[in-house]
Amino acid sequence: MKGGFGFTEGIIWVEQGRYLLLSDIPANVIYKLTPQGKASIYLHRSGYTLPDIWRVGFEQTNGKNPSDPLFEKFYMIGSNGLALDRQGRLIIATWAGRSIDRIEKNGKRAVLADRFEGKQFNGTNDVIVKKNGTIYFTDTYGGLRLRDKDARKGLDFQGVYMIKGGKVTRIIDDIANPNGLALSPDEKILYANGSRDKYVRRYRVLPDDTVTDGEMFIDISGDPTPGITDGLKVDIKGNVWESAAGGVWRVDRLTARQASGYDTDPGARRQRRVRRPRPQDPVYRRAHQRLQDPGEYRGHSVGLSRERPAIGAKIGSGQSYRRSSEGLPDAWCRV
């Protein structure tokens, strides 16, 4: 759709107006992107709003060797995750700003939360909003120049939090490096991933919007391909989409439902589909992600496994799968 950004995150679709919003972290802006590919700045200083930007945001590069003339180094000073509430107001995980903000209808900016138990957040990462207005978000060390060694560190841990009724509650403490979040279509299941630890966990959402019964949903730490579990979405059919090693992974709705305790039928348990991403697949990807060369997958067959791996089982690059003749939708994974 569009290139030329620095490091993009937090892409959301705004139906009223029909455009995308996305954060460009080193540029410290939120862009508006139309279906025609026209980009314009939607919000300046979307993350860190003070002038001393040389103090904040961890160092990132474009991945090239420092001796390469095209090597670039930059600092992650802007916003990260974005979401919309039921009133259409933009909710921002400000990352280097270390808060969750909301843009009101009159354009004013309000800080919804910047502390937990009196200590400042360190780098609000992803954010989602439940239909009833409850906000879930992750906090990491990423907003700090020296991360967990930074003298300006607030909290001594990373975590997943909830804002409800103006109160901030820590709801997940068993993910050391939290990143992406997503809810199932019926909002009964919260998915959260482990960033560089390369896994996704799932939790049952209680009536008070806290969570319980956490368990491993998918663990891909055995895959040596570069890439972390980062962006996480669930579509309206319940398919779980995860950006990770090698591109974009998808766990189909039947596997997601079985993992959520909705399906116990043995037939449903066999319908887990695993397929590597292909360059021609029409998927939306962050600008810094790329799909791997299909040639890297020689020696592996793809399709339906003979025996569906148990929820929480590790999936590594050495596994192979046998294709099924059933015409069911495939789920994307690197195998």
GUDO-171056 format. One line per 5 residues: for each residue z negated, y negated, x negated of N, C-alpha, C. Coordinates in steps of 0.05 Angstrom, whole numbers. Example, Ala and Ser with C-alpha at 12.3 -4.5 7.8 and 13.67 -1.06 7.14 Angstrom:
% residues 2
-156,114,-264,-156,90,-246,-156,66,-264  -142,45,-257,-143,21,-273,-157,-1,-258
//
This chain:
% residues 335
0,24,-16,0,0,0,0,-25,-17  -18,-26,-37,-20,-50,-54,-35,-43,-79  -26,-54,-101,-39,-51,-127,-47,-77,-139  -56,-76,-164,-63,-101,-178,-92,-109,-175  -109,-92,-163,-137,-99,-161,-152,-91,-186
-177,-99,-187,-194,-92,-210,-206,-64,-207  -226,-62,-189,-240,-37,-184,-248,-38,-154  -233,-23,-138,-237,-26,-109,-257,-6,-97  -271,-15,-76,-291,1,-63,-292,-8,-33  -306,8,-17,-315,0,9,-294,-5,30
-271,9,29,-250,3,47,-257,9,76  -252,-10,94,-257,-6,123,-234,-18,139  -229,-6,162,-208,-16,180,-220,-33,202  -209,-57,206,-218,-75,227,-197,-74,250  -204,-60,271,-185,-56,293,-178,-82,307
-199,-99,311,-194,-125,322,-182,-144,301  -156,-145,300,-142,-160,280,-124,-142,264  -130,-116,264,-114,-95,252,-108,-102,222  -129,-99,206,-126,-103,177,-149,-87,164  -145,-84,137,-165,-71,121,-182,-92,106
-207,-85,102,-224,-101,84,-232,-82,61  -234,-93,37,-242,-77,14,-255,-95,-7  -274,-84,-21,-287,-99,-43,-271,-95,-69  -268,-116,-84,-259,-114,-112,-283,-122,-129  -297,-103,-141,-323,-108,-153,-322,-128,-176
-305,-124,-197,-306,-143,-219,-295,-171,-211  -279,-173,-190,-269,-199,-181,-290,-213,-163  -310,-198,-154,-331,-209,-137,-320,-221,-111  -301,-207,-99,-289,-216,-74,-285,-193,-55  -282,-199,-30,-273,-179,-10,-245,-188,-2
-226,-169,-4,-199,-175,4,-193,-166,32  -175,-180,45,-163,-172,70,-135,-163,65  -128,-139,74,-102,-127,69,-89,-119,95  -65,-130,100,-51,-124,125,-34,-99,122  -26,-87,144,-8,-63,143,18,-69,129
26,-94,127,50,-101,113,46,-104,82  21,-100,74,15,-101,45,8,-129,35  3,-148,53,-4,-175,44,-34,-176,40  -42,-185,16,-70,-187,9,-79,-216,7  -102,-222,18,-114,-249,16,-144,-246,13
-156,-266,1,-185,-265,-3,-200,-271,23  -216,-252,32,-232,-255,56,-259,-268,51  -271,-261,28,-297,-272,22,-301,-274,-9  -307,-298,-18,-313,-303,-46,-343,-296,-51  -349,-290,-75,-377,-283,-83,-390,-264,-64
-376,-242,-60,-384,-222,-40,-408,-206,-49  -413,-205,-76,-436,-190,-86,-457,-209,-97  -455,-215,-123,-474,-233,-136,-466,-261,-130  -484,-278,-121,-477,-305,-112,-487,-327,-130  -503,-321,-151,-512,-341,-169,-493,-345,-192
-496,-367,-208,-476,-372,-229,-480,-355,-254  -503,-343,-259,-508,-329,-284,-498,-300,-283  -472,-298,-279,-460,-271,-275,-460,-255,-301  -465,-268,-324,-465,-254,-349,-490,-236,-352  -509,-238,-333,-533,-222,-334,-532,-196,-318
-512,-193,-300,-514,-173,-280,-490,-154,-280  -492,-132,-266,-470,-113,-264,-465,-97,-289  -464,-70,-286,-460,-54,-310,-432,-57,-321  -429,-50,-346,-403,-52,-359,-385,-29,-352  -360,-35,-346,-340,-15,-339,-314,-21,-355
-298,-1,-359,-272,-5,-373,-250,8,-356  -225,3,-365,-203,16,-351,-197,44,-362  -214,54,-379,-212,82,-388,-194,85,-413  -182,64,-422,-165,66,-446,-182,64,-471  -171,73,-494,-185,72,-519,-188,42,-527
-211,35,-538,-215,7,-546,-194,-4,-566  -182,14,-581,-161,6,-599,-134,1,-586  -132,9,-561,-107,5,-545,-105,-24,-537  -82,-37,-542,-79,-65,-533,-83,-70,-503  -80,-49,-488,-83,-51,-459,-112,-45,-450
-130,-41,-469,-158,-36,-462,-170,-61,-449  -185,-56,-428,-198,-77,-413,-227,-70,-408  -245,-89,-410,-273,-86,-404,-281,-107,-384  -297,-99,-364,-305,-118,-344,-333,-110,-333  -345,-127,-317,-372,-123,-307,-371,-122,-277
-388,-104,-266,-387,-97,-238,-406,-116,-223  -397,-140,-217,-414,-161,-207,-411,-165,-176  -391,-152,-164,-385,-158,-136,-398,-139,-117  -389,-140,-92,-399,-122,-71,-387,-95,-74  -399,-76,-59,-390,-48,-60,-383,-39,-31
-400,-23,-18,-394,-13,8,-394,-34,30  -377,-29,50,-374,-47,73,-375,-31,99  -385,-43,120,-385,-30,146,-385,-52,168  -379,-43,192,-380,-62,215,-401,-52,235  -416,-70,247,-434,-62,268,-420,-63,295
-434,-57,316,-422,-55,343,-412,-82,353  -423,-104,341,-414,-131,349,-391,-140,331  -382,-123,313,-360,-130,296,-368,-147,272  -394,-149,266,-403,-164,243,-401,-147,218  -393,-160,196,-390,-146,171,-417,-142,157
-422,-117,150,-446,-110,135,-438,-104,106  -452,-116,87,-443,-114,59,-466,-102,42  -459,-81,27,-477,-72,5,-469,-89,-19  -486,-107,-27,-477,-128,-46,-478,-119,-75  -487,-94,-81,-486,-82,-108,-501,-100,-128
-487,-117,-143,-501,-134,-162,-519,-155,-148  -513,-160,-123,-530,-178,-107,-556,-165,-99  -558,-138,-100,-582,-123,-96,-594,-126,-68  -576,-127,-48,-585,-131,-20,-565,-119,-1  -573,-118,24,-555,-112,47,-553,-138,63
-528,-148,64,-524,-174,78,-507,-170,103  -507,-189,120,-490,-189,144,-477,-216,148  -452,-216,154,-437,-241,160,-439,-245,190  -452,-266,199,-455,-272,227,-430,-282,239  -429,-283,266,-405,-292,280,-398,-321,273
-417,-337,266,-412,-365,258,-405,-368,229  -402,-345,215,-395,-345,186,-418,-347,167  -442,-351,177,-465,-353,159,-473,-325,149  -485,-325,126,-492,-300,113,-522,-295,115  -531,-272,124,-559,-266,127,-566,-242,110
-588,-243,96,-598,-220,81,-615,-203,100  -607,-178,104,-622,-160,122,-644,-145,107  -639,-139,81,-659,-125,65,-652,-129,36  -672,-134,19,-668,-135,-10,-692,-122,-25  -711,-111,-10,-734,-99,-22,-744,-75,-7
-759,-58,-21,-773,-36,-8,-801,-35,-20  -820,-37,-3,-848,-37,-12,-853,-58,-33  -841,-81,-29,-846,-104,-47,-829,-105,-72  -814,-84,-78,-798,-83,-103,-768,-86,-96  -754,-101,-112,-726,-107,-106,-708,-82,-111
-687,-80,-94,-667,-60,-98,-653,-66,-125  -639,-46,-135,-625,-48,-161,-595,-49,-159  -583,-40,-137,-554,-40,-135,-546,-26,-109  -547,-40,-87,-540,-27,-61,-511,-19,-62  -506,6,-55,-480,19,-61,-463,23,-36
-470,42,-20,-454,47,4,-471,40,29  -458,35,51,-472,27,76,-456,37,100  -470,48,120,-458,56,145,-476,46,168  -465,44,191,-480,34,214,-477,54,237  -500,62,248,-500,80,272,-493,63,297
-485,77,318,-477,63,342,-499,46,354  -524,55,350,-547,40,361,-555,17,343  -541,12,321,-547,-10,304,-563,-3,279  -574,21,277,-589,29,254,-570,30,229  -579,19,207,-563,18,183,-574,37,162
-556,53,150,-564,71,128,-549,60,103  -563,61,80,-550,52,55,-563,66,31  -548,66,9,-557,77,-16,-563,55,-35  -582,59,-53,-589,40,-74,-589,55,-100  -576,43,-120,-574,55,-147,-581,35,-168
-578,42,-193,-582,23,-215,-557,7,-222  -536,11,-208,-510,0,-216,-508,-30,-216  -526,-44,-201,-524,-73,-201,-536,-86,-226  -549,-70,-243,-562,-80,-267,-545,-76,-292  -544,-96,-309,-528,-95,-333,-535,-70,-350
-561,-65,-353,-569,-42,-370,-579,-19,-353  -572,-19,-327,-579,2,-309,-609,7,-309  -618,32,-312,-646,38,-309,-663,28,-333  -650,18,-354,-664,7,-377,-666,-23,-375  -656,-35,-354,-655,-64,-352,-683,-75,-346
-690,-97,-359,-716,-109,-355,-719,-121,-328  -697,-126,-314,-698,-137,-287,-700,-116,-265  -703,-91,-273,-705,-69,-254,-727,-73,-234  -722,-68,-209,-742,-69,-188,-755,-42,-183  -742,-27,-166,-752,0,-160,-747,19,-183
-765,38,-186,-763,57,-208,-748,82,-201  -734,82,-178,-719,105,-169,-695,96,-153  -676,115,-149,-653,110,-131,-658,126,-105  -646,117,-83,-652,130,-58,-634,122,-36  -639,135,-13,-624,129,12,-644,117,32
-636,95,45,-654,79,61,-643,74,89  -660,66,107,-653,59,134,-665,32,141  -649,16,154,-659,-9,166,-658,-6,196  -682,-8,208,-684,-6,237,-706,-24,247  -700,-42,266,-720,-60,276,-731,-78,255
-714,-85,235,-723,-103,213,-740,-89,192  -745,-63,194,-762,-49,175,-744,-31,158  -751,-30,132,-736,-13,113,-753,12,108  -740,35,110,-753,61,106,-736,78,87  -749,90,68,-734,109,51,-733,136,65
-709,146,70,-706,170,86,-697,195,70  -686,191,46,-678,213,29,-687,208,1  -702,228,-10,-712,226,-37,-705,250,-55  -687,267,-45,-680,291,-60,-652,290,-72  -641,266,-74,-615,262,-87,-620,242,-110
-618,251,-135,-625,235,-158,-606,211,-161  -581,215,-155,-560,194,-159,-544,191,-134  -555,179,-113,-540,177,-87,-517,157,-89  -497,162,-72,-474,145,-72,-463,142,-44  -444,159,-35,-431,156,-9,-447,167,14
-442,156,38,-455,164,62,-435,166,85  -440,184,104,-423,186,128,-439,201,149  -432,195,174,-444,209,198,-423,226,211  -432,248,223,-415,265,239,-407,249,264  -386,256,278,-377,241,302,-399,238,323
-416,258,327,-437,256,347,-463,244,335  -462,236,309,-484,223,295,-509,241,293  -505,267,295,-528,285,292,-532,294,264  -512,290,247,-513,298,219,-506,275,201  -523,271,180,-518,251,159,-510,266,134
-487,258,123,-478,269,97,-483,248,75  -492,258,52,-497,240,29,-489,255,4  -476,242,-14,-467,255,-38,-483,247,-63  -479,262,-85,-495,259,-109,-481,246,-132  -460,231,-127,-446,216,-148,-439,234,-172
-448,227,-196,-440,242,-220,-450,271,-220  -469,278,-203,-478,306,-201,-459,323,-184  -440,310,-170,-417,324,-157,-425,344,-136  -438,334,-115,-444,351,-92,-447,333,-67  -448,346,-44,-453,333,-19,-476,348,-5
-496,334,5,-517,346,21,-515,336,49  -527,352,68,-526,344,96,-554,345,107  -559,328,127,-586,326,139,-583,323,170  -603,334,184,-603,331,213,-617,305,220  -604,289,237,-614,263,245,-633,267,269
-657,257,267,-677,259,288,-674,236,308  -687,238,331,-685,216,351,-694,189,341  -712,188,322,-720,162,311,-702,152,288  -680,166,283,-660,160,263,-668,167,235  -692,177,230,-698,189,204,-684,216,203
-685,229,180,-671,255,176,-690,276,167  -681,302,170,-696,325,162,-677,348,156  -689,370,147,-673,395,142,-650,390,123  -655,377,101,-634,373,81,-626,399,68  -600,402,64,-590,426,50,-563,419,36
-556,435,16,-531,432,2,-508,438,20  -489,420,22,-465,425,39,-442,435,22  -436,422,0,-416,432,-19,-423,422,-47  -422,440,-66,-429,434,-94,-405,440,-111  -393,419,-123,-369,422,-140,-376,415,-169
-401,417,-176,-409,410,-204,-397,430,-224  -388,453,-215,-375,472,-233,-347,465,-240  -335,445,-227,-307,437,-232,-307,418,-256  -294,424,-278,-295,407,-302,-277,382,-300  -260,381,-279,-242,358,-276,-258,332,-274
-250,311,-289,-264,286,-287,-264,275,-258  -285,262,-251,-287,250,-225,-314,256,-212  -326,237,-199,-351,240,-186,-348,242,-155  -368,251,-141,-368,249,-112,-375,220,-105  -357,206,-93,-360,177,-89,-355,171,-59
-331,162,-52,-325,155,-25,-328,179,-7  -340,176,17,-345,198,36,-340,188,64  -323,203,79,-317,196,107,-316,221,124  -321,218,149,-318,240,169,-299,229,190  -277,243,196,-259,234,216,-268,241,244
-253,233,265,-262,237,292,-263,266,301  -250,284,285,-251,312,291,-273,326,276  -287,312,259,-309,324,244,-302,334,217  -277,330,208,-269,338,181,-283,319,161  -293,330,140,-307,315,119,-288,310,96
-284,284,89,-267,276,68,-284,265,45  -278,274,21,-294,266,-2,-276,261,-27  -278,237,-38,-264,233,-63,-281,245,-85  -268,260,-102,-283,276,-122,-264,284,-145  -272,305,-159,-256,315,-182,-228,321,-173
-209,308,-186,-180,314,-181,-167,300,-158  -182,284,-143,-169,270,-120,-187,269,-96  -175,276,-73,-190,275,-47,-193,303,-37  -218,311,-30,-224,337,-20,-229,334,10  -223,356,25,-230,356,53,-241,383,61
-263,382,76,-275,406,87,-269,405,117  -255,425,128,-246,423,156,-269,424,175  -263,416,200,-284,412,220,-299,437,227  -286,460,225,-300,485,232,-321,491,211  -314,487,186,-334,491,165,-356,471,168
-349,446,173,-369,425,177,-388,431,200  -376,441,222,-393,448,245,-411,471,239  -400,492,225,-417,514,218,-440,506,200  -433,489,181,-454,479,163,-475,463,177  -467,451,199,-485,435,215,-500,451,235
-496,477,236,-510,494,255,-497,495,282  -473,484,285,-460,484,312,-444,510,317  -434,522,295,-418,546,298,-431,570,284  -436,591,297,-446,615,284,-428,639,288  -405,634,302,-386,655,307,-373,665,281
-373,691,275,-362,701,250,-333,692,246  -318,690,269,-290,682,266,-288,653,256  -306,636,266,-306,608,257,-313,607,227  -331,625,218,-339,624,190,-317,631,171  -296,645,181,-274,652,163,-253,629,161
-257,608,177,-235,588,178,-240,564,160  -251,570,137,-253,549,117,-227,549,101  -215,526,99,-190,523,85,-194,507,59  -181,515,39,-183,502,13,-156,497,2  -149,473,-3,-122,466,-14,-125,442,-33
-112,444,-55,-112,421,-74,-97,398,-63  -104,373,-71,-88,350,-63,-60,351,-76  -40,341,-62,-13,339,-73,-4,310,-73  11,301,-93,19,273,-94,33,264,-68  47,281,-54,62,272,-30,44,271,-5
19,280,-7,1,279,16,-5,251,23  -2,243,49,-7,216,58,-37,210,61  -51,207,39,-79,201,41,-85,174,29  -106,161,39,-114,135,29,-133,140,5  -128,128,-17,-145,131,-41,-153,104,-52
-176,103,-64,-183,78,-79,-163,74,-101  -159,49,-108,-138,42,-127,-143,54,-154  -168,60,-161,-173,71,-188,-172,102,-189  -167,114,-165,-165,143,-165,-136,152,-168  -132,176,-178,-105,187,-179,-106,217,-173
-84,227,-162,-83,255,-157,-71,269,-182  -82,292,-189,-74,305,-213,-46,317,-211  -34,321,-234,-8,334,-236,-10,362,-225  7,370,-205,6,397,-195,8,419,-216  21,412,-239,23,431,-260,-4,440,-272
-24,424,-268,-51,431,-278,-63,454,-262  -51,461,-240,-62,482,-223,-48,509,-226  -31,512,-246,-18,538,-250,-38,560,-253  -32,583,-242,-50,605,-244,-70,608,-221  -69,589,-202,-87,590,-179,-71,590,-154
-77,608,-136,-65,607,-110,-83,591,-92  -72,581,-70,-88,564,-52,-85,573,-24  -105,566,-7,-104,573,21,-131,582,31  -131,602,48,-156,611,60,-169,633,42  -195,630,37,-208,650,21,-213,675,37
-213,698,23,-218,723,37,-246,723,49  -265,713,34,-292,711,44,-301,682,40  -308,669,61,-316,641,60,-341,638,42  -340,620,21,-364,616,6,-386,605,23  -411,613,17,-433,603,33,-437,573,29
-447,560,50,-453,532,47,-472,528,24  -466,509,7,-482,504,-16,-473,519,-41  -454,538,-38,-444,553,-61,-428,534,-79  -430,539,-105,-414,523,-124,-385,531,-123  -368,511,-126,-339,516,-127,-329,507,-154
-318,524,-170,-309,517,-197,-279,520,-199  -268,512,-222,-239,512,-225,-228,540,-229  -245,560,-233,-235,587,-238,-232,604,-214  -238,593,-190,-236,609,-166,-207,608,-156  -198,631,-144,-172,631,-132,-175,641,-103
-156,633,-86,-158,638,-58,-131,650,-48  -133,666,-27,-109,679,-16,-100,663,9  -74,658,11,-64,642,33,-65,659,59  -73,646,80,-73,658,107,-48,652,121  -40,670,139,-16,666,155,-22,650,180
-48,645,185,-55,629,209,-46,600,205  -37,589,227,-27,561,225,-48,541,231  -71,543,218,-92,524,223,-91,502,202  -102,478,208,-102,457,188,-116,464,163  -105,458,140,-118,463,114,-139,442,109
-159,449,93,-178,430,82,-171,427,53  -175,403,42,-167,398,15,-190,403,-4  -185,418,-25,-203,422,-47,-187,429,-71  -198,424,-95,-185,433,-119,-196,461,-124  -178,480,-130,-187,507,-135,-177,517,-162
//
